[in-house]
Amino acid sequence: MFRANQSIPNLPIIAVAEDTKSLRVLPKSAAAPKPPGGVVVKGLDALERLRIGLFLQGDLKGAEQAFEKITEMDPQNPMAGQTFGARARCRKET
């Protein structure tokens, strides 16, 4: 038990994790670099998971783009039919 007249013990400091990063700084006059390419998703199931994730994160424009891609890939797929209601929700919430 700690008492008011006791000194605070000197506890060891242990590094649990460390990391370093390098950052390239361009001159002010340099053109801005192009951002890396977008996410590449193959297959309706993966695209549907991406759509749901984007929607839940609040990226409604990205989710709507995924809806459109699902419908383009296979309009007869029941998953594509579900996207119309979800797309309407995105537009309502924006």
Sequence and secondary structure as in RCSB ss.txt:
>XXXX:A:sequence
MFRANQSIPNLPIIAVAEDTKSLRVLPKSAAAPKPPGGVVVKGLDALERLRIGLFLQGDLKGAEQAFEKITEMDP
QNPMAGQTFGARARCRKET
>XXXX:A:secstr
   TTS                     TTS            SHHHHHHHHHHHHHHT HHHHHHHHHHHHHH T
TSHHHHHHHHHHHHHHHH 
